[in-house]
Amino acid sequence: MSRRRTLTKRELQILRLVASGCRYDTVAEKLGISSRTVGHHMGRIFIKFDALDKLEATIEALRNGSITLEQIPKREVLEENH
């Protein structure tokens, strides 16, 4: 069975921040949503990519071109904007 592997705009935003090392509560604060909502979106990402964790999801997104390394914010930049 083929799974839908296209991420929504919000899922991409969340995955980029998570891939940069942000915790769910930090992602939630930056995007103005609850950490529970972040967890829900990550769950959908895990399903779409058949991933067991954040690392697998990030690797799959990089492999299939959903995100690029350049789109993942550097941790220093995130801390400056926090």
VOVO-168614 format. One record per atom (N, C-alpha, C): residue number from 1; atom name; x, y negated, z. Coordinates in pm, whole numbers, plus 50000, padded with zeros to 5 digits. Example, Ala and Ser with C-alpha at 12.3 -4.5 7.8 and 13.67 -1.06 7.14 Angstrom:
+-----+------+-------+-------+-------+
!  nr ! atom !     X !     Y !     Z !
+-----+------+-------+-------+-------+
!   1 !    N ! 51319 ! 50569 ! 50780 !
!   1 !   CA ! 51230 ! 50450 ! 50780 !
!   1 !    C ! 51320 ! 50330 ! 50780 !
!   2 !    N ! 51285 ! 50225 ! 50708 !
!   2 !   CA ! 51367 ! 50106 ! 50714 !
!   2 !    C ! 51290 ! 49997 ! 50787 !
+-----+------+-------+-------+-------+
//
This chain:
+-----+------+-------+-------+-------+
!  nr ! atom !     X !     Y !     Z !
+-----+------+-------+-------+-------+
!   1 !    N ! 50083 ! 50117 ! 50000 !
!   1 !   CA ! 50000 ! 50000 ! 50000 !
!   1 !    C ! 50088 ! 49876 ! 50000 !
!   2 !    N ! 50059 ! 49782 ! 49916 !
!   2 !   CA ! 50136 ! 49659 ! 49903 !
!   2 !    C ! 50086 ! 49555 ! 50003 !
!   3 !    N ! 50176 ! 49497 ! 50076 !
!   3 !   CA ! 50141 ! 49391 ! 50171 !
!   3 !    C ! 50162 ! 49256 ! 50107 !
!   4 !    N ! 50078 ! 49162 ! 50143 !
!   4 !   CA ! 50096 ! 49025 ! 50097 !
!   4 !    C ! 50218 ! 48967 ! 50169 !
!   5 !    N ! 50312 ! 48917 ! 50094 !
!   5 !   CA ! 50438 ! 48871 ! 50152 !
!   5 !    C ! 50458 ! 48721 ! 50140 !
!   6 !    N ! 50359 ! 48651 ! 50091 !
!   6 !   CA ! 50372 ! 48506 ! 50079 !
!   6 !    C ! 50336 ! 48441 ! 50211 !
!   7 !    N ! 50422 ! 48355 ! 50260 !
!   7 !   CA ! 50396 ! 48286 ! 50385 !
!   7 !    C ! 50322 ! 48155 ! 50360 !
!   8 !    N ! 50237 ! 48119 ! 50455 !
!   8 !   CA ! 50168 ! 47991 ! 50447 !
!   8 !    C ! 50268 ! 47879 ! 50481 !
!   9 !    N ! 50228 ! 47757 ! 50453 !
!   9 !   CA ! 50314 ! 47642 ! 50484 !
!   9 !    C ! 50347 ! 47639 ! 50633 !
!  10 !    N ! 50248 ! 47663 ! 50718 !
!  10 !   CA ! 50270 ! 47662 ! 50863 !
!  10 !    C ! 50361 ! 47777 ! 50905 !
!  11 !    N ! 50342 ! 47895 ! 50848 !
!  11 !   CA ! 50429 ! 48007 ! 50881 !
!  11 !    C ! 50573 ! 47977 ! 50843 !
!  12 !    N ! 50593 ! 47912 ! 50731 !
!  12 !   CA ! 50729 ! 47874 ! 50690 !
!  12 !    C ! 50790 ! 47775 ! 50788 !
!  13 !    N ! 50712 ! 47676 ! 50831 !
!  13 !   CA ! 50761 ! 47578 ! 50929 !
!  13 !    C ! 50805 ! 47649 ! 51056 !
!  14 !    N ! 50721 ! 47738 ! 51103 !
!  14 !   CA ! 50749 ! 47809 ! 51228 !
!  14 !    C ! 50870 ! 47900 ! 51212 !
!  15 !    N ! 50877 ! 47976 ! 51104 !
!  15 !   CA ! 50989 ! 48067 ! 51085 !
!  15 !    C ! 51121 ! 47991 ! 51075 !
!  16 !    N ! 51122 ! 47879 ! 51008 !
!  16 !   CA ! 51247 ! 47800 ! 50998 !
!  16 !    C ! 51295 ! 47757 ! 51136 !
!  17 !    N ! 51203 ! 47711 ! 51220 !
!  17 !   CA ! 51242 ! 47668 ! 51354 !
!  17 !    C ! 51285 ! 47786 ! 51441 !
!  18 !    N ! 51213 ! 47896 ! 51433 !
!  18 !   CA ! 51250 ! 48015 ! 51509 !
!  18 !    C ! 51386 ! 48067 ! 51461 !
!  19 !    N ! 51409 ! 48064 ! 51331 !
!  19 !   CA ! 51536 ! 48111 ! 51275 !
!  19 !    C ! 51653 ! 48025 ! 51322 !
!  20 !    N ! 51625 ! 47899 ! 51356 !
!  20 !   CA ! 51731 ! 47810 ! 51402 !
!  20 !    C ! 51762 ! 47833 ! 51550 !
!  21 !    N ! 51683 ! 47916 ! 51615 !
!  21 !   CA ! 51710 ! 47947 ! 51755 !
!  21 !    C ! 51610 ! 47888 ! 51853 !
!  22 !    N ! 51507 ! 47820 ! 51803 !
!  22 !   CA ! 51407 ! 47761 ! 51892 !
!  22 !    C ! 51320 ! 47868 ! 51955 !
!  23 !    N ! 51288 ! 47848 ! 52081 !
!  23 !   CA ! 51192 ! 47934 ! 52150 !
!  23 !    C ! 51052 ! 47894 ! 52107 !
!  24 !    N ! 50956 ! 47984 ! 52129 !
!  24 !   CA ! 50818 ! 47957 ! 52088 !
!  24 !    C ! 50764 ! 47830 ! 52151 !
!  25 !    N ! 50796 ! 47803 ! 52278 !
!  25 !   CA ! 50745 ! 47682 ! 52343 !
!  25 !    C ! 50804 ! 47556 ! 52281 !
!  26 !    N ! 50927 ! 47564 ! 52237 !
!  26 !   CA ! 50991 ! 47449 ! 52171 !
!  26 !    C ! 50928 ! 47426 ! 52033 !
!  27 !    N ! 50906 ! 47533 ! 51959 !
!  27 !   CA ! 50841 ! 47523 ! 51828 !
!  27 !    C ! 50702 ! 47462 ! 51846 !
!  28 !    N ! 50630 ! 47509 ! 51946 !
!  28 !   CA ! 50495 ! 47459 ! 51972 !
!  28 !    C ! 50496 ! 47310 ! 51999 !
!  29 !    N ! 50589 ! 47266 ! 52081 !
!  29 !   CA ! 50600 ! 47123 ! 52114 !
!  29 !    C ! 50632 ! 47040 ! 51989 !
!  30 !    N ! 50726 ! 47087 ! 51908 !
!  30 !   CA ! 50764 ! 47014 ! 51787 !
!  30 !    C ! 50650 ! 47002 ! 51686 !
!  31 !    N ! 50566 ! 47107 ! 51680 !
!  31 !   CA ! 50458 ! 47109 ! 51581 !
!  31 !    C ! 50322 ! 47067 ! 51637 !
!  32 !    N ! 50316 ! 47042 ! 51766 !
!  32 !   CA ! 50191 ! 46998 ! 51826 !
!  32 !    C ! 50085 ! 47107 ! 51834 !
!  33 !    N ! 50131 ! 47230 ! 51858 !
!  33 !   CA ! 50040 ! 47344 ! 51870 !
!  33 !    C ! 50077 ! 47419 ! 51998 !
!  34 !    N ! 50000 ! 47519 ! 52035 !
!  34 !   CA ! 50031 ! 47596 ! 52155 !
!  34 !    C ! 50133 ! 47705 ! 52123 !
!  35 !    N ! 50205 ! 47748 ! 52227 !
!  35 !   CA ! 50302 ! 47856 ! 52206 !
!  35 !    C ! 50229 ! 47985 ! 52171 !
!  36 !    N ! 50105 ! 47999 ! 52217 !
!  36 !   CA ! 50026 ! 48116 ! 52179 !
!  36 !    C ! 49998 ! 48117 ! 52028 !
!  37 !    N ! 49972 ! 47999 ! 51972 !
!  37 !   CA ! 49950 ! 47988 ! 51828 !
!  37 !    C ! 50078 ! 48022 ! 51752 !
!  38 !    N ! 50191 ! 47978 ! 51804 !
!  38 !   CA ! 50319 ! 48013 ! 51742 !
!  38 !    C ! 50335 ! 48164 ! 51740 !
!  39 !    N ! 50305 ! 48228 ! 51852 !
!  39 !   CA ! 50313 ! 48373 ! 51861 !
!  39 !    C ! 50220 ! 48442 ! 51762 !
!  40 !    N ! 50100 ! 48387 ! 51745 !
!  40 !   CA ! 50006 ! 48442 ! 51647 !
!  40 !    C ! 50064 ! 48434 ! 51506 !
!  41 !    N ! 50118 ! 48319 ! 51471 !
!  41 !   CA ! 50177 ! 48303 ! 51338 !
!  41 !    C ! 50295 ! 48397 ! 51319 !
!  42 !    N ! 50379 ! 48412 ! 51423 !
!  42 !   CA ! 50492 ! 48503 ! 51411 !
!  42 !    C ! 50443 ! 48647 ! 51394 !
!  43 !    N ! 50336 ! 48683 ! 51461 !
!  43 !   CA ! 50278 ! 48815 ! 51444 !
!  43 !    C ! 50236 ! 48840 ! 51300 !
!  44 !    N ! 50176 ! 48739 ! 51238 !
!  44 !   CA ! 50137 ! 48750 ! 51097 !
!  44 !    C ! 50260 ! 48764 ! 51007 !
!  45 !    N ! 50365 ! 48690 ! 51040 !
!  45 !   CA ! 50490 ! 48699 ! 50964 !
!  45 !    C ! 50548 ! 48841 ! 50976 !
!  46 !    N ! 50548 ! 48896 ! 51098 !
!  46 !   CA ! 50600 ! 49031 ! 51119 !
!  46 !    C ! 50523 ! 49132 ! 51033 !
!  47 !    N ! 50391 ! 49116 ! 51028 !
!  47 !   CA ! 50309 ! 49207 ! 50948 !
!  47 !    C ! 50342 ! 49192 ! 50800 !
!  48 !    N ! 50347 ! 49069 ! 50752 !
!  48 !   CA ! 50372 ! 49045 ! 50610 !
!  48 !    C ! 50506 ! 49101 ! 50566 !
!  49 !    N ! 50606 ! 49093 ! 50653 !
!  49 !   CA ! 50741 ! 49137 ! 50618 !
!  49 !    C ! 50775 ! 49273 ! 50676 !
!  50 !    N ! 50679 ! 49337 ! 50741 !
!  50 !   CA ! 50702 ! 49467 ! 50805 !
!  50 !    C ! 50825 ! 49458 ! 50895 !
!  51 !    N ! 50831 ! 49351 ! 50974 !
!  51 !   CA ! 50945 ! 49324 ! 51061 !
!  51 !    C ! 50909 ! 49356 ! 51205 !
!  52 !    N ! 51008 ! 49399 ! 51281 !
!  52 !   CA ! 50987 ! 49430 ! 51422 !
!  52 !    C ! 51020 ! 49314 ! 51514 !
!  53 !    N ! 51100 ! 49219 ! 51463 !
!  53 !   CA ! 51140 ! 49106 ! 51548 !
!  53 !    C ! 51176 ! 48984 ! 51463 !
!  54 !    N ! 51215 ! 48877 ! 51531 !
!  54 !   CA ! 51246 ! 48750 ! 51463 !
!  54 !    C ! 51363 ! 48764 ! 51366 !
!  55 !    N ! 51463 ! 48841 ! 51406 !
!  55 !   CA ! 51579 ! 48858 ! 51320 !
!  55 !    C ! 51541 ! 48928 ! 51189 !
!  56 !    N ! 51466 ! 49038 ! 51199 !
!  56 !   CA ! 51424 ! 49108 ! 51077 !
!  56 !    C ! 51338 ! 49018 ! 50989 !
!  57 !    N ! 51250 ! 48941 ! 51050 !
!  57 !   CA ! 51164 ! 48851 ! 50972 !
!  57 !    C ! 51248 ! 48746 ! 50900 !
!  58 !    N ! 51347 ! 48692 ! 50970 !
!  58 !   CA ! 51434 ! 48590 ! 50910 !
!  58 !    C ! 51515 ! 48649 ! 50795 !
!  59 !    N ! 51571 ! 48765 ! 50816 !
!  59 !   CA ! 51651 ! 48830 ! 50711 !
!  59 !    C ! 51565 ! 48857 ! 50588 !
!  60 !    N ! 51445 ! 48909 ! 50608 !
!  60 !   CA ! 51356 ! 48938 ! 50495 !
!  60 !    C ! 51318 ! 48810 ! 50422 !
!  61 !    N ! 51291 ! 48704 ! 50495 !
!  61 !   CA ! 51256 ! 48576 ! 50432 !
!  61 !    C ! 51372 ! 48522 ! 50349 !
!  62 !    N ! 51493 ! 48539 ! 50399 !
!  62 !   CA ! 51611 ! 48497 ! 50324 !
!  62 !    C ! 51630 ! 48584 ! 50199 !
!  63 !    N ! 51613 ! 48713 ! 50216 !
!  63 !   CA ! 51629 ! 48806 ! 50103 !
!  63 !    C ! 51530 ! 48780 ! 49991 !
!  64 !    N ! 51404 ! 48755 ! 50028 !
!  64 !   CA ! 51303 ! 48740 ! 49923 !
!  64 !    C ! 51286 ! 48596 ! 49876 !
!  65 !    N ! 51366 ! 48504 ! 49930 !
!  65 !   CA ! 51363 ! 48366 ! 49883 !
!  65 !    C ! 51255 ! 48280 ! 49945 !
!  66 !    N ! 51187 ! 48330 ! 50048 !
!  66 !   CA ! 51085 ! 48248 ! 50115 !
!  66 !    C ! 51148 ! 48126 ! 50181 !
!  67 !    N ! 51268 ! 48146 ! 50236 !
!  67 !   CA ! 51345 ! 48036 ! 50293 !
!  67 !    C ! 51490 ! 48050 ! 50246 !
!  68 !    N ! 51563 ! 47940 ! 50257 !
!  68 !   CA ! 51706 ! 47941 ! 50228 !
!  68 !    C ! 51780 ! 47897 ! 50354 !
!  69 !    N ! 51908 ! 47926 ! 50360 !
!  69 !   CA ! 51988 ! 47882 ! 50475 !
!  69 !    C ! 51982 ! 47731 ! 50493 !
!  70 !    N ! 51978 ! 47659 ! 50383 !
!  70 !   CA ! 51975 ! 47513 ! 50388 !
!  70 !    C ! 51845 ! 47461 ! 50451 !
!  71 !    N ! 51738 ! 47540 ! 50448 !
!  71 !   CA ! 51610 ! 47497 ! 50504 !
!  71 !    C ! 51599 ! 47524 ! 50653 !
!  72 !    N ! 51694 ! 47599 ! 50708 !
!  72 !   CA ! 51692 ! 47627 ! 50852 !
!  72 !    C ! 51767 ! 47514 ! 50921 !
!  73 !    N ! 51698 ! 47438 ! 51007 !
!  73 !   CA ! 51764 ! 47325 ! 51074 !
!  73 !    C ! 51879 ! 47373 ! 51163 !
!  74 !    N ! 51985 ! 47292 ! 51168 !
!  74 !   CA ! 52096 ! 47324 ! 51256 !
!  74 !    C ! 52055 ! 47290 ! 51399 !
!  75 !    N ! 52099 ! 47369 ! 51490 !
!  75 !   CA ! 52060 ! 47352 ! 51631 !
!  75 !    C ! 52093 ! 47212 ! 51682 !
!  76 !    N ! 52208 ! 47156 ! 51645 !
!  76 !   CA ! 52247 ! 47023 ! 51692 !
!  76 !    C ! 52145 ! 46918 ! 51649 !
!  77 !    N ! 52096 ! 46931 ! 51526 !
!  77 !   CA ! 51998 ! 46836 ! 51474 !
!  77 !    C ! 51868 ! 46848 ! 51552 !
!  78 !    N ! 51828 ! 46968 ! 51583 !
!  78 !   CA ! 51705 ! 46989 ! 51661 !
!  78 !    C ! 51718 ! 46928 ! 51799 !
!  79 !    N ! 51833 ! 46945 ! 51862 !
!  79 !   CA ! 51853 ! 46892 ! 51997 !
!  79 !    C ! 51855 ! 46740 ! 51997 !
!  80 !    N ! 51909 ! 46679 ! 51892 !
!  80 !   CA ! 51911 ! 46533 ! 51882 !
!  80 !    C ! 51770 ! 46477 ! 51869 !
!  81 !    N ! 51682 ! 46550 ! 51799 !
!  81 !   CA ! 51544 ! 46504 ! 51775 !
!  81 !    C ! 51450 ! 46543 ! 51887 !
!  82 !    N ! 51500 ! 46610 ! 51989 !
!  82 !   CA ! 51413 ! 46660 ! 52097 !
!  82 !    C ! 51397 ! 46556 ! 52204 !
+-----+------+-------+-------+-------+
//
